[in-house]
Amino acid sequence: MKEYEIVRQRRIQFIQSQKDAIEREKKTKLESLQISYRKIGSDTNAKLKPYQIQKDRIAKEEKIILDDANVKYNKLQIEKDKTEADANFKLSRIR
């Protein structure tokens, strides 16, 4: 009975570590975009149109990064829920 619980806990810890890694990756990418954004903003010689194009490009990249992180996070949440349901089912059969 405890074996299923141990396996479940380990899988949940593994999934949580993957979620944390996704969050760190997202944070790193967003910080990189912020650096790019500040670099563009500090260029006083830039004309408005190229500035706006670069600003829009960075906003699109930011949205892609956030969407990608959300997709990965949701997949992990589904896997976690499935793992818990499977472990609960096996535990209920043992009892």
PyMOL commands that set and color helices and strands:
alter all, ss='L'
color gray80, all
select helices_A, chain A and resi 2-42+48-94
alter helices_A, ss='H'
color red, helices_A
deselect
rebuild
show_as cartoon
